[in-house]
Amino acid sequence: MLQIELPEGYYHHNFNTLIEHAKEHYPDLLHSEEQQWIKDYYSLDIEAQRLLVRLYSRKGEWFRSDKLNYAEIPDLNSAIEKLANHSFISIPDVINTEILCHSVLTKPELLRLFPQLSKSLPKPNLVKQACEECTEFTTHPLDFTLIHLEHSVFLRTLTTLFFANARQDLSQFVLSDLGLHQFEQYNLSKELRFFNHRVEVEQLLSLAQISDRYYQIDKSASRAQKLEFLSGLLDAMPTELEHSYVVRQYQRLTNSLARDFERLQDYDKALPLFEQTNLSPSRERRVRMLIKRDMLNEAKKLVEQMLETPLDEPEHEVALRLHQQIKRKLGIKTTAPPKPTIASYHIQLDLTAMRVESAVAQSLEQAGWQPYFLENTFLTGLFGLAFWDVIYAPIEGAFLNAYQVGPKDLYTPQFIEKRQHLIKTRMKELQQLGFIELERVYQDKLGLTNPFVHWSMFDMEVIQHVKLCFSMEQLLGLFEVILGDIRSFRTGMPDLIAFKDSDYRWIEVKGPGDKLQDNQIRWFKQFTRLGIKAEVCYVNH
C-alpha cells in the first residue's frame, strides 16, 4: 500500500487555519482575551508555536518534558521557556498530589517518590495513600519539567467556530492532507456565516460539555443516584436558545435525558421534557408513557396528531401501530392495515463459501445478467449527482468551513424549505437535459466528497446501464421520494441492481430466517406506487 508522507509542520499549518478562520469570519465574536491570545501566539517563533500546537493535539492538560520529542522542534527547552514567558503554559513549583500521581507519574516513579508505600498495592491504592500523606507536592525533586497547558478552552472555542462542535479536532485536516478527502469548493463569506452572536457559541459549548458529562454516567449507580445526576445535567442546560442548529442539539440532548428518566420510571420528569422537543421519538415516547399510565384518551389524541402531521415516515409508521393498540385497549373495533404486495421469489443456493448477496449475484451472472452489489449507494449516488449544485448552494448557515462533506442542515426539514426554488429549477433542468446532465456532473465532480456519492462503488458504467433501463421520469419520481424525507429514505434500498440489455432487476436479498425491515418495506411501497420493478429474493441452502 502506498504510504503518503505528510509535510513537516502540517499540524501547525492546520492549527493556523483554525485561527485565520476565526479572525476572518468571526472577529466580532472573539473576546478581548482571545484576540490577545492570538496576537501573542503570532509573536512566538515557529518552534514555540509548533510545540504549543503539539500540546493542544494531545490529551489532558499536564505534560512532562521527557515525553516531548519532536524532530522539528530541536531546542525543546527554549520553546518551553518562550511558551511559559507568554503564559501559554505554566511550570508550577507545587502540584496537587492526586493529579501528579494519577495523571503524570508511573507506578515505579510514584514508589520512588513515596518509598514508604507498599509495592504490592495497585496504583489507585498507592495514589490514595500518597494523598493521605500530603495534599500538595513540590515539583523540584522531579527529574523532568512539569508543564501545565493554559487556556485550553480557547481551542474548544476555535474548533466550535470552525466545525460547529467541540468534538472534531485537527485530525479532520489530516484526511484532507492525505488526499483521502477532496472537498467541493463552495462559497464561504461573513454574510453566510454560521454564527452571528457569541452567545450561540457559548450555548453550543455548554451543550457539548453537558453531553460529555451525560455519557460519563456511572451505570452501576443506584436509581436515586442516577436521577440526581440527570437532574443536575438538566439544571445546567442553557436557556433562551434562538440559533436553529443549537436548538436542534438542545432537543437531541433533551430527548436523551427524557429517555433516561423514562427508563428510570420517573414519568413526571420524562413527559414534560419530551413535550419540549419536536424531534422524533418525543411524541412516540409520550404516547407509550400515557398508555402505561392508562391515560388512553390522551394517548389517542396525541397519536392522531402524529398521523395528521407526522414528523417523518418512521413516526407515521409507529403511529399507525400505536393507534391500533390504543383502539383495542379502548374496545374499539379495528381492522389491520393491508400489507403491501411485494414481488418475491425463492431459490436454493450453496452459502458455505460466500455471503448470500454474492451467491445471488453469481446466479444472476450465470443467467446472463450484469449484477452490481450497490445497496443504498445506487439510487443515492444518482441523487447526489442530480442535485449536486443544490446540495452545495450558498445558503446562510449551511457551510462553516472548507472541509464539509455536506451542508449542516442536510437531514433537517430546513434543507428542503430553504432550497425549494432551487429544487424545482433543477427538476425542470433534468427533465430537459436527461442523462447527459448526470454524465456531465459525474465527469466534473469525480473524486470530490458528496454525502450521497460513493465513488469506489459507483462508476460511469452504472450510469450507462441506467440510461438504457430507466426513464428520467422514473428517476425523478424516486428522487422526489428521497427529497420528501432525506433522513428516512437514504437507506433501505435493495441490495442488488442487475442489468441485461434494456432490462433490469432490482433485488433485495434475504438469507435463511431474514425478513424485510421497516425501512425496506417503506421503499417497496414507493416502488409499487411509481411502477418501479423491485423484488425480494429469499435464499435457502
N, C-alpha and C positions, 0 to 999 in steps of 0.2 A: 504494500500500500504506500502511495506517495505521501511523504511527510512534508508538511508545509511549515517553514520556519518563520516565526513572527519577527518583525524588525525590532532591534533594540529600543527599549523605551516605549513600546506600543501602548502599554498600560498608562503611561504618563500622558501620551497624546490623547487617549480616550478620556482620561480624567479632565484634561483641559477642555475637551468637547462639552462636558457637563457644565463647566464654569462659563464657557463662552455662550452656551445656550441660555443660561440664566441671565447673563449680562445683556444679551441681545433681545430676548423676548420678555423678560420679567424684571427689568431694573427697578421698576417702581414697587415691586413686591418684596424686594430684599430689605431686611432690617439694616440699620447703620452698622451694627457689629459684623454682619455678614459681608457687607461691602468692604469694611476694613480688613476682614479676614482675607478676602480675595486680593485686595491691594497688597497686603503683607505676603501672601503666597507668591505673587508675581515678583516680589522683591528678592525672593530666595534664588540662589543659584540652582542649576539644573539637578545637581546631585541631591541637594536638600529636598527639592520638590519631589524627585523620584522616590526618596526614602519615605516621605510623608504619604505619597500615594500607595506605596507598598504596605505601609502600616494600615491605611484605610481599607486595603484589599484583604487584610487578614481578619480573623475572628477575634473578638474581645477588644479590651482597651489597655491591657497590661502586656508589656513585651520585655524581653531581656536581650541585651546587645549580643550575647554569644550565640543567639539563634537567628541573627540577622546577617545573611551573607549573600550579597548581590554583586555579580561581576561588574555591572555598570555603575556601581557606587564604590569605587576603590577606597576612598577615605571616609569610612563609616563614622569614625569618631567626630570628624569635622562636621559632617552632615547632622549628626545628633546634636552637637553643640549649637549649630545655627537654628535648628528647629526649636531647641529649648530657649534660645535667646529671643525668639519671636513668639514664644508661648504656644506654639503648635503642640508641643509635648512638655511634660514636666518630669523632673528627675527627683523624686521625693527622698527625703532623708529618713522618713518614717512611713510605714505602711501597716494597714490593718493586718493582723496576724492570720486571720482566716483567709483573706484574699491572697496573701503571699503563699500560704501553704497549699491552698486548694487550686489556685489558678496559675501559679508561677513555678513552684518547686516540684521536683520529682520526689518520690518517696526516699531514695538514698540521700538526697540533699536535705530533706526535712530531718532525717535522723542525724545527719552531721551537725545541723544547727541546734538540734534538741537531743543530744546523746543520751539523756536520761530516759527517753521513751523506749518502750519495748519494740524490738524489731519484728516480733511476731504479729503485731496488731495490723489490721488492714489500714490503708491510708485515711479513710474517713474518721476512724477512731483516733489515729495519730493527730489529725488536724484538730479534732475536738480537744484532746489533751493539751496540745500546744497552745490553743486559745485560752485554756484554763490557767496556764502559767503566765501568759501576758496577752493583752488585747492588741498591743501595738508592738512592732518590731523595727529596730533601727537597721537601715539598709547597708551600713558601712561594712559589715562582715561578708557581704555577698561578693563573689568573685566575678560579677558582671554588673553592668549598668542597668538599673531597673527603670523602665520607661512607661509613662502613662500618657496615652493619647488624649489630647484635649479637643473639645469642640466636635466630637464625633457626630453630634446631632446635625451639624451643618451638612454632612454627607447625605443624611436621610432627606434633608430639605432639597438638596441638589438633585438627587435621584427622583424624588417625588415631582419636582418641576419638570424633569425630563421624561419620566416614564408614567407619571400619574399613579405611582405606587412606590413604596419604600422597600419592596422585596427584590425587584430586579436590581442587579448590580453591574459592575464593569464587565462581567463575563459575557453580557449580551453583545458588547462590541467585538469580543474575540471571534464570535461566529461570523461576523462580517469581515474581520481582519483575515480569517482563514479562507474566505471566499465561499463559506457554506451558506451564507445568506446574501443575496443581492437584492437590494430593495428598490421598489418603484420610486421614481422622482416625483414627488407631489409638492404642492405649494405649502410653504410654512411662512407665516407672517405674524406680526404683532396683532394685526386686525383679526386674524383667525385663531388666536392663541386659545389654549385650553382653560387656563385660569385667568380670572380678572381681578380677584381680590385675595389678599393674603389669608384671610380667614378661611377660605376654601382649602388652601394648602394645609393649614393647621388642623382643620377638621378631618381631612383625609389622613394626615399623620396620626391623629388621635385614634381614628378608627383602626388603623394598622396596628397600633400598639395594643389596643383592646383585643383585637383579633389574635395577636401573638399570645397574649395572656390567656385567651379563651382556649387555645389549643394546648396550653400547658396544664390544664385542669388535672388534678390527681384522680384517676379513675377508681382508685381504691378507697377514696374518701367516703364518709357516710353520706346519707341522703341530706341530712341537715347541713353538713359542711359544703356539699355541692350547691345547695340552694343559697347559702350565704355567699359563696364565691360568685355565682351567677348574678345575684342581686348587686354585688359590688361592681361587676362589669356594667350592669345596666345603669347604675347611678353615674358611671363615668362617661356614658355615651354623650356625644356632643348634641347640641340643640340648635334650632333656628337654621336649618340647612336650606340652601337655595340652589346650589350647583347640581344639575341633573345627575351627573356621574357620582358625586359624593352622596346624594340621596339614595342612589341605587346601591352603593356599597353599604350604606347605613341599613337599608332594608334587608340586604342579604345577611348581614350580621344579626339584625333583629330577628329574622326568621330562624337563624341557628340557635340563638338564646331561647326563643319561644319554644322551639322543638325540644330543647333540653328540659325546660320547665314542664312541658307536656309529658315527657318520658318519666319525669320525677312525680307526675300526677299532681302538680301544682297548677290546676287549670285556671285558677283565679289570676295567676300571673300570665299564663300562656295565652289565654283568649284575647285579652286586650292588647298584648304585644302583636299577635298576628293581625289584629284589626288595624294596626299602624302601617302595615305594608300592603302594597298592591302587586307583589311578586308571588308567583307560584312557589310553594304549595300552600300559601297562607289561608285561602278560603277552604281548601280541602281539609286542612288540619282543624280549622274551626268547626266544620261540619262533623268531623269524626268525634271531636270532643263533645259537641252538642248531643250527638247520638248516645255517647257513653253516659251523659247526664240525663238521658231520657227526655231531652228538650226537642222532640221530633218536629213540632210545627215550626220552630225557629230554624232547625236544620233544613227542613223542606224549603222554606222561604229563601235561605241562602243558596241552596243548590239550584233553585230555579233562576236566581240571579246569575249563577255560573253558566247555566245553559243558555240564558238570554244573551249574555255578554262575556263569553269565555276569554280569558287572558291569552290562551293559546290552545292548540289542538289537544295536547295531553290533558289540560284541565277540562276540556269539553268531554273527553272520553271518560275520565274518572267521575265527572258529574253525572253522566248517564248511568253509571253503575251505582253511584250513591243514591240517585233518585229512585231507582228500582228498589234498593234496600230499604229506604225510608218508607216508601209506599207500602211495602209488605208489612213493615212494623206497625203502620197505621191502619192496617187491614184494608187497604185499597187494592183492588184487583189490578194486576199488572200483566202485561204481555212482554215477553222477551223481545228485544230488538232483533230484526232479521240479520243473520250472519251474511257477510259479503260472499258472493260467488267468486271463488278463486280457482283458476285453471291449475291442474296439478297432474303429475304422473309419477309412477313408481318404477324404479329399476333396481336390479341387483348387481352390485359391483364388489370386487375384492378390495377391501380397505386396509389390508395388512401392510402395504408398502408405501401408501401415500395418504394424504389428507383427503377428506371427502370431496372438496371442491376440485382438487386436482384430478381425482378419479373421474368425476363427471366431465371435466374439461377434456380429458383424454378420450372418453367415449364420444364426445361431440366431434373431436378431430377425426376419429375413425369413421364417423358418418359424413365427413366432408365439410364440416363447419370450421370456421376460424374463431376459437373462443378467446376471450380476454377475462382474466380474473381481476376486475377493477372495483367491485363492490361500490362504495359511495363515491369513489373518485371519478367514475364515468360521467354521470349527469352533472355533478358539481363542477367537474372540470370544464364541461361545455358552458355551464352557467358562468363560471369565473371569466372565461374568455368573452362571452357575450356581453357581460356587464362590467368589464374591466374599468372603463373610464367612469362609470357610476360609482364603483367601489372607491376609487381614488379621487373623486371630485373634491374640490376645495370647499368643504363645508366647515363652518365655525365649530371648533372644539373637536373635530374628527381626528386630527393629527397633531401630536405634540412634538415629535422629533422625526429624524430621517431614518429611523430604524424600526418602523412598524410594519407588520405583515398586513394589517388591515386597519380600518378606522375604529375608533374606540366604541362607537355606538352600533357596530355591525349587527349584534344579536339582540338589539332592542327595537321596540316599535318606532323609535325616533329615526332609525335608519331609513325606513320607507317614507315616513312623514316628511322628512327634510329633503327627500330626493324624488318625490312623486313626478314632478315635471321632467326630470332627467330620465326617469324610468320609462315614462310614456314616449318620450322622444326616441329613446333607444329601441323600444319595441317597434316603432314605425321604421327606423333605420334597418333593423334586422329583417323585417318583412320585405323591404325593398331590395336590400343588398344580398340577402341569403347567406349561403355557406361561405361564399368568398370572403365575407367580413370576418367570420371565425378564423379562416385560414390566415388572413392578414394579421389579426391580433396575435395569433399563435406565433407567427414568424417575428413580429415586432417585439414581443414580450418574452420570448423563450428564455427560461432560466431565472426570471425575476420572481420574487416571492409573491404569492397570492394565497389568501386563506382557503381558496377552493381548488386551485390548480396544483396537482402533484406531478411535476414534470417527469419523475422517474417512472411513473406508471401510465403516462398519458402522452401519446405521440401523434404525429400528423396522420399516420396510418389509420388510427381510430377515427379521426375526423373524416377521412375519405370513405370509410365504411358507413359512417352515419349519414353522409351526404347521399349515398345510394339508397339507404333503407328508411330514413325518416324524412318527413316534410318539415319545413321551417315552422309551419303552423303547429305541428305536434310538439316540437321543441319549445316553442313559445308557451304552449299550454302547460308543459312541465315546468318551465321557468316561473310561470305565474304561481304555481303551487308553492315553489320554494320562496318566492317573494312574499307570499301570504303569511309565512311563519318560518323564517330562515332557521331559527334555532331548532324547531321541531322537525323540519323536513330536510336537514342537512345529512341525516343518517337514515338507515332503514331500507336502502335501495337494494335490489337483487345483487347476488354475488357475481354472476357471470353474464356477460353480453357476448353472443356468438353471431357471426355473420356468414352468409353464403349468398354470393351474388347480390341481389337486391332484397334479400330476406334477412330477418334477424330473429333471434330468440333471446329473451331476457329472463334469466332463470335464478330464482332463489333456491339454494341447495340446503337440504336438511338431512343430516345423518340420522342413524337409528336413535329414536327417543327424543329427537329435537322437534320443536314446534315453532310456529311463527310468533314473533314478538309484537307488541303493540305498535311500535314504530314501523314495522314491516307491513302489518295489516293496513295501517294508515296509508301507506303508499299504494298498496294493491287496490284500495277503494278509489284512489285518484286515477290509477291506470284504467280501471273499468269505466269511470266517468269520461275519460278522454279517449277511449278506444285504443289504448296502447296495449300491445300484446305483452303479457308477462305471465309467468307460470312458476309453480313450485315443484321441484324435483325431490321426491322422498327416496332416499337410498337405503336399501337393505344389504346386508352382507352375509 
